[in-house]
Amino acid sequence: MENLEKLIQELKKYPSETQWLEFKHDNYDPTVIGKDISGLANGAALFEKRLAYMIWGIDDKTHEIV
């Protein structure tokens, strides 16, 4: 759990979302979530990242926990 918390704190430091990082707090539509995951995977490949992240419970503008 400590590593997960550390990872989230590091990702929250980005000034904005990226093509391989998204914060969510109010999206419950399975179709949209599927498209977002596909886009994140493609973004990670494009930017040569090993992983992409979609983190629920973080406001995408303020990066505060909601």
N, C-alpha and C positions, 0 to 999 in steps of 0.2 A: 504494500500500500504506500509505503514511503516513496518508492520509485515513481509510482503513478502521480502522486502529489507533486513531486519534483518536476516531472515531465510537464504537467499542466501549468505549473508556475513558469517554466521556461517558454512554453508555447504562448502564454498570455503576454509575454514581453514583446511579441511581434506587434508592430504598430497597426497592422490591419491583417485581415484574412489574406491568404495566398491561394494559389491554384491547388495547393496540396494541404491546406489547413482551413477548417471552417468551425465556427462556434455556433451553436444552435440552442434555442430555449423554447421555441413555440412552433416547431414544425412536426406535425404528426401524420402527414400524408405519405403513405408508403411509396407511391409512385414518385413523388418529388424526392424522397429520401434515396430511393434507388438511383435516380438520375444524378443526384448529388454525389453519391458514392462512386458511381462510374466516372464522373467528372474529376473527382479527387484522385482516383486511381490513374487516370490519364495525365492529370497535372503532375503527379509524383513521377511518373515515367518520363514526362517531358523535361522536368527539372532534375532528373537523375537522383531522386529521393527514394530511399528504400521503403519508406512508409508514407501514408497520408493519414490525416487526422480529422475526424468530425467529433467534436466534443459538445455534448449536451449539457445545459445548465450554465452556460457562459454567454453573457450578452455580447453580440458581435461588434458593437460599437465601443462600449466602455470596458469590455473584458472583465466585468464584475460577475461574481457568482450570483445567479438568480434562482 
